Amino acid sequence: MPQTPHIERHFTGTATVRDIVIGMADGLTVPFALAAGLSGAVDTTRIIVTAGLAEIAAGSIAMGLGGYLAAQSDAEHYHAERQREVTEVTEKPEAEVAETAAIFSSYGVTEDDSRPMVDALRTRPEAWVDFMMRFELGLEKPDPKRALRSAVTIAGAYIVGGLIPLGPYIISPKASTALVASVAITLLALAIFGYVKGYFTGAPPLRSSMQTVLIGGVAAGVAFGIARAIS
């Protein structure tokens, strides 16, 4: 009797989704708060659009640079820890054998059962180091292109997110009218963004959507109140 092959599908774009979330969340709230705050100080939207575009440009560069430096720091940390493990495997093999056996023991593998696996790892130093990096330190080898990809993703998401609340101000010449439209569009964008995020990460999409609207709405409201008080 033919059997249907078992196919597992796992989402592997967690890092990219995280970068999109970081960039989009800030892009939706910060430019909105700036535009909303300026709406109480000026009647026309020309100054608001100019200030908003300037903020989006500066914010996307700052956020992208932050993502780049964070990814670079992760890579540097990984390589430093790996070098330490290489040294320990070479100079202190018996201590590493004990640590490896302890790792297997934490998974319920007895010493007798783990001894052949430990001995096998000792004959393959590179694989042994890989094993210790993953199971002792919980570190995965970073993608060498991760830093640049993270910077571009965060900056791009920030720009897209920032243009959403600023859009009504670009179209409408009246600040008060643009503000109402900006609030509605921003909340809708937060809802859609939260739903899509939940879909890709495996969380309940509706719950993710409501959480995103609530958190983003509160953040935007607080930022709006501060900007309005200052203006």
C-alpha positions as a Markdown table, in Angstrom:
| # | Residue | x | y | z |
|---|---|---|---|---|
| 1 | Met | 0.0 | 0.0 | 0.0 |
| 2 | Pro | 1.6 | 3.3 | -1.0 |
| 3 | Gln | 2.3 | 5.7 | 1.8 |
| 4 | Thr | 2.2 | 9.5 | 1.7 |
| 5 | Pro | 5.7 | 10.8 | 2.5 |
| 6 | His | 5.9 | 12.8 | 5.7 |
| 7 | Ile | 6.9 | 16.4 | 4.9 |
| 8 | Glu | 7.6 | 18.8 | 7.7 |
| 9 | Arg | 7.3 | 22.5 | 7.1 |
| 10 | His | 9.0 | 24.8 | 9.5 |
| 11 | Phe | 9.2 | 28.6 | 9.4 |
| 12 | Thr | 12.8 | 29.6 | 9.1 |
| 13 | Gly | 12.6 | 33.3 | 8.5 |
| 14 | Thr | 12.4 | 34.3 | 12.2 |
| 15 | Ala | 15.3 | 36.8 | 12.0 |
| 16 | Thr | 13.9 | 38.5 | 8.9 |
| 17 | Val | 10.5 | 38.7 | 10.5 |
| 18 | Arg | 12.0 | 40.2 | 13.6 |
| 19 | Asp | 13.8 | 42.9 | 11.5 |
| 20 | Ile | 10.6 | 43.7 | 9.7 |
| 21 | Val | 8.7 | 44.0 | 12.9 |
| 22 | Ile | 11.3 | 46.3 | 14.4 |
| 23 | Gly | 11.4 | 48.5 | 11.4 |
| 24 | Met | 7.7 | 48.5 | 10.6 |
| 25 | Ala | 6.6 | 49.1 | 14.3 |
| 26 | Asp | 8.8 | 52.1 | 14.7 |
| 27 | Gly | 8.0 | 53.4 | 11.2 |
| 28 | Leu | 4.3 | 53.3 | 11.9 |
| 29 | Thr | 4.4 | 55.1 | 15.2 |
| 30 | Val | 7.2 | 57.6 | 15.2 |
| 31 | Pro | 6.4 | 59.5 | 12.0 |
| 32 | Phe | 2.7 | 59.3 | 13.0 |
| 33 | Ala | 3.4 | 60.9 | 16.3 |
| 34 | Leu | 5.6 | 63.7 | 14.8 |
| 35 | Ala | 2.9 | 64.5 | 12.1 |
| 36 | Ala | 0.1 | 64.4 | 14.6 |
| 37 | Gly | 2.0 | 66.6 | 17.0 |
| 38 | Leu | 2.8 | 69.2 | 14.3 |
| 39 | Ser | -0.9 | 69.1 | 13.2 |
| 40 | Gly | -1.7 | 71.1 | 16.3 |
| 41 | Ala | 0.8 | 73.8 | 15.6 |
| 42 | Val | 0.4 | 74.4 | 11.8 |
| 43 | Asp | -2.5 | 74.7 | 9.5 |
| 44 | Thr | -1.0 | 73.5 | 6.3 |
| 45 | Thr | 0.7 | 70.1 | 5.6 |
| 46 | Arg | 3.8 | 71.4 | 3.8 |
| 47 | Ile | 5.9 | 71.7 | 6.9 |
| 48 | Ile | 4.5 | 68.4 | 8.3 |
| 49 | Val | 5.4 | 66.5 | 5.1 |
| 50 | Thr | 8.9 | 68.0 | 5.0 |
| 51 | Ala | 9.6 | 67.2 | 8.6 |
| 52 | Gly | 8.0 | 63.8 | 8.3 |
| 53 | Leu | 10.2 | 62.8 | 5.3 |
| 54 | Ala | 13.3 | 64.1 | 7.0 |
| 55 | Glu | 12.4 | 62.0 | 10.1 |
| 56 | Ile | 11.8 | 58.9 | 7.9 |
| 57 | Ala | 15.2 | 59.4 | 6.2 |
| 58 | Ala | 17.0 | 59.9 | 9.5 |
| 59 | Gly | 15.1 | 57.2 | 11.3 |
| 60 | Ser | 15.6 | 54.5 | 8.7 |
| 61 | Ile | 19.4 | 55.2 | 8.6 |
| 62 | Ala | 19.6 | 55.1 | 12.4 |
| 63 | Met | 17.5 | 51.9 | 12.6 |
| 64 | Gly | 19.4 | 50.2 | 9.8 |
| 65 | Leu | 22.7 | 51.1 | 11.3 |
| 66 | Gly | 21.5 | 49.7 | 14.7 |
| 67 | Gly | 20.5 | 46.5 | 13.0 |
| 68 | Tyr | 23.8 | 46.2 | 11.3 |
| 69 | Leu | 25.9 | 46.8 | 14.4 |
| 70 | Ala | 23.7 | 44.3 | 16.4 |
| 71 | Ala | 24.2 | 41.6 | 13.8 |
| 72 | Gln | 27.9 | 42.3 | 13.6 |
| 73 | Ser | 28.2 | 42.1 | 17.4 |
| 74 | Asp | 26.4 | 38.7 | 17.3 |
| 75 | Ala | 28.9 | 37.5 | 14.7 |
| 76 | Glu | 31.9 | 38.7 | 16.6 |
| 77 | His | 30.6 | 37.1 | 19.8 |
| 78 | Tyr | 30.1 | 33.8 | 18.0 |
| 79 | His | 33.6 | 33.7 | 16.5 |
| 80 | Ala | 35.2 | 34.7 | 19.9 |
| 81 | Glu | 33.3 | 31.9 | 21.7 |
| 82 | Arg | 34.2 | 29.4 | 18.9 |
| 83 | Gln | 37.9 | 30.2 | 19.2 |
| 84 | Arg | 37.7 | 29.6 | 22.9 |
| 85 | Glu | 36.0 | 26.2 | 22.3 |
| 86 | Val | 38.7 | 25.3 | 19.7 |
| 87 | Thr | 41.4 | 26.0 | 22.3 |
| 88 | Glu | 39.6 | 24.0 | 25.0 |
| 89 | Val | 39.1 | 21.0 | 22.7 |
| 90 | Thr | 42.8 | 21.1 | 21.8 |
| 91 | Glu | 44.3 | 21.9 | 25.2 |
| 92 | Lys | 41.7 | 20.5 | 27.7 |
| 93 | Pro | 40.1 | 17.5 | 25.9 |
| 94 | Glu | 39.3 | 15.6 | 29.1 |
| 95 | Ala | 37.4 | 18.6 | 30.6 |
| 96 | Glu | 35.5 | 18.9 | 27.3 |
| 97 | Val | 34.6 | 15.2 | 27.4 |
| 98 | Ala | 33.1 | 15.7 | 30.8 |
| 99 | Glu | 31.1 | 18.7 | 29.6 |
| 100 | Thr | 29.9 | 16.7 | 26.5 |
| 101 | Ala | 28.8 | 13.8 | 28.7 |
| 102 | Ala | 27.0 | 16.2 | 31.0 |
| 103 | Ile | 25.1 | 17.6 | 28.0 |
| 104 | Phe | 23.9 | 14.1 | 26.9 |
| 105 | Ser | 23.0 | 13.4 | 30.5 |
| 106 | Ser | 20.8 | 16.5 | 30.6 |
| 107 | Tyr | 18.8 | 14.9 | 27.8 |
| 108 | Gly | 18.4 | 11.6 | 29.8 |
| 109 | Val | 21.2 | 9.7 | 28.0 |
| 110 | Thr | 23.2 | 7.5 | 30.3 |
| 111 | Glu | 27.0 | 7.6 | 30.5 |
| 112 | Asp | 27.3 | 4.2 | 29.0 |
| 113 | Asp | 25.1 | 5.1 | 26.1 |
| 114 | Ser | 26.8 | 8.5 | 25.5 |
| 115 | Arg | 30.3 | 7.2 | 25.6 |
| 116 | Pro | 30.4 | 6.0 | 22.0 |
| 117 | Met | 29.0 | 9.3 | 20.8 |
| 118 | Val | 31.6 | 11.3 | 22.8 |
| 119 | Asp | 34.4 | 9.1 | 21.5 |
| 120 | Ala | 33.1 | 9.7 | 18.0 |
| 121 | Leu | 33.1 | 13.4 | 18.5 |
| 122 | Arg | 36.7 | 13.3 | 19.8 |
| 123 | Thr | 37.8 | 11.9 | 16.5 |
| 124 | Arg | 36.2 | 14.9 | 14.7 |
| 125 | Pro | 37.4 | 18.1 | 16.4 |
| 126 | Glu | 35.5 | 20.4 | 14.0 |
| 127 | Ala | 32.2 | 18.6 | 14.6 |
| 128 | Trp | 32.9 | 18.5 | 18.3 |
| 129 | Val | 33.3 | 22.3 | 18.4 |
| 130 | Asp | 30.1 | 22.6 | 16.4 |
| 131 | Phe | 28.3 | 20.4 | 18.9 |
| 132 | Met | 29.6 | 22.4 | 21.9 |
| 133 | Met | 28.7 | 25.7 | 20.3 |
| 134 | Arg | 25.1 | 24.6 | 19.7 |
| 135 | Phe | 24.4 | 22.5 | 22.8 |
| 136 | Glu | 26.6 | 24.0 | 25.4 |
| 137 | Leu | 26.4 | 27.7 | 24.5 |
| 138 | Gly | 23.2 | 27.7 | 22.4 |
| 139 | Leu | 24.9 | 29.6 | 19.6 |
| 140 | Glu | 24.3 | 29.1 | 15.9 |
| 141 | Lys | 26.8 | 30.0 | 13.2 |
| 142 | Pro | 25.7 | 33.4 | 11.9 |
| 143 | Asp | 25.1 | 34.1 | 8.3 |
| 144 | Pro | 28.0 | 36.2 | 6.9 |
| 145 | Lys | 25.5 | 38.4 | 5.0 |
| 146 | Arg | 23.2 | 38.8 | 8.0 |
| 147 | Ala | 24.4 | 42.2 | 9.1 |
| 148 | Leu | 23.8 | 43.9 | 5.7 |
| 149 | Arg | 20.5 | 42.1 | 5.2 |
| 150 | Ser | 19.3 | 43.1 | 8.6 |
| 151 | Ala | 20.3 | 46.8 | 8.0 |
| 152 | Val | 18.5 | 46.9 | 4.6 |
| 153 | Thr | 15.4 | 45.0 | 5.9 |
| 154 | Ile | 15.0 | 47.2 | 9.0 |
| 155 | Ala | 15.6 | 50.5 | 7.1 |
| 156 | Gly | 13.2 | 49.4 | 4.3 |
| 157 | Ala | 10.5 | 48.4 | 6.7 |
| 158 | Tyr | 10.9 | 51.7 | 8.5 |
| 159 | Ile | 10.5 | 53.7 | 5.3 |
| 160 | Val | 7.4 | 51.7 | 4.3 |
| 161 | Gly | 5.9 | 52.0 | 7.7 |
| 162 | Gly | 6.6 | 55.7 | 7.9 |
| 163 | Leu | 5.1 | 56.6 | 4.6 |
| 164 | Ile | 1.7 | 55.1 | 5.7 |
| 165 | Pro | 0.8 | 57.6 | 8.3 |
| 166 | Leu | 2.4 | 60.4 | 6.3 |
| 167 | Gly | 0.5 | 59.6 | 3.2 |
| 168 | Pro | -2.7 | 61.6 | 4.0 |
| 169 | Tyr | -0.6 | 64.7 | 4.7 |
| 170 | Ile | 1.0 | 64.4 | 1.3 |
| 171 | Ile | -2.4 | 64.2 | -0.4 |
| 172 | Ser | -4.5 | 66.6 | 1.7 |
| 173 | Pro | -3.5 | 70.3 | 2.2 |
| 174 | Lys | -5.4 | 70.6 | 5.5 |
| 175 | Ala | -3.7 | 69.3 | 8.6 |
| 176 | Ser | -6.8 | 68.5 | 10.6 |
| 177 | Thr | -8.3 | 66.5 | 7.8 |
| 178 | Ala | -5.1 | 64.6 | 7.2 |
| 179 | Leu | -4.8 | 63.8 | 10.9 |
| 180 | Val | -8.1 | 62.0 | 11.0 |
| 181 | Ala | -7.2 | 60.0 | 7.9 |
| 182 | Ser | -3.7 | 59.3 | 9.3 |
| 183 | Val | -5.1 | 57.8 | 12.5 |
| 184 | Ala | -7.5 | 55.6 | 10.6 |
| 185 | Ile | -5.0 | 54.4 | 8.1 |
| 186 | Thr | -2.3 | 53.8 | 10.8 |
| 187 | Leu | -4.6 | 51.7 | 12.9 |
| 188 | Leu | -5.7 | 49.7 | 9.9 |
| 189 | Ala | -2.1 | 49.2 | 8.9 |
| 190 | Leu | -1.2 | 48.0 | 12.4 |
| 191 | Ala | -4.1 | 45.5 | 12.3 |
| 192 | Ile | -3.0 | 44.1 | 8.9 |
| 193 | Phe | 0.6 | 44.0 | 9.9 |
| 194 | Gly | -0.2 | 42.2 | 13.1 |
| 195 | Tyr | -2.3 | 39.6 | 11.3 |
| 196 | Val | 0.4 | 38.9 | 8.7 |
| 197 | Lys | 3.1 | 38.7 | 11.4 |
| 198 | Gly | 1.0 | 36.2 | 13.3 |
| 199 | Tyr | 0.4 | 34.1 | 10.2 |
| 200 | Phe | 4.1 | 33.8 | 9.4 |
| 201 | Thr | 5.3 | 33.2 | 13.0 |
| 202 | Gly | 2.6 | 30.7 | 13.9 |
| 203 | Ala | 0.8 | 32.8 | 16.4 |
| 204 | Pro | -3.0 | 33.2 | 16.2 |
| 205 | Pro | -3.4 | 35.9 | 13.5 |
| 206 | Leu | -6.4 | 37.6 | 15.1 |
| 207 | Arg | -4.8 | 37.8 | 18.5 |
| 208 | Ser | -1.6 | 39.0 | 17.0 |
| 209 | Ser | -3.5 | 41.7 | 15.1 |
| 210 | Met | -5.3 | 42.9 | 18.2 |
| 211 | Gln | -2.1 | 42.9 | 20.2 |
| 212 | Thr | -0.3 | 44.9 | 17.5 |
| 213 | Val | -3.1 | 47.5 | 17.3 |
| 214 | Leu | -3.2 | 47.8 | 21.1 |
| 215 | Ile | 0.5 | 48.1 | 21.6 |
| 216 | Gly | 1.1 | 50.3 | 18.5 |
| 217 | Gly | -1.9 | 52.4 | 19.3 |
| 218 | Val | -0.8 | 53.0 | 22.9 |
| 219 | Ala | 2.8 | 53.8 | 21.8 |
| 220 | Ala | 1.5 | 56.2 | 19.1 |
| 221 | Gly | -0.9 | 57.8 | 21.5 |
| 222 | Val | 1.8 | 58.4 | 24.1 |
| 223 | Ala | 4.2 | 59.7 | 21.5 |
| 224 | Phe | 1.4 | 61.9 | 20.1 |
| 225 | Gly | 0.6 | 63.3 | 23.6 |
| 226 | Ile | 4.2 | 64.2 | 24.2 |
| 227 | Ala | 4.7 | 65.7 | 20.8 |
| 228 | Arg | 1.4 | 67.7 | 21.1 |
| 229 | Ala | 2.4 | 68.9 | 24.6 |
| 230 | Ile | 5.8 | 70.1 | 23.3 |
| 231 | Ser | 4.4 | 71.8 | 20.2 |
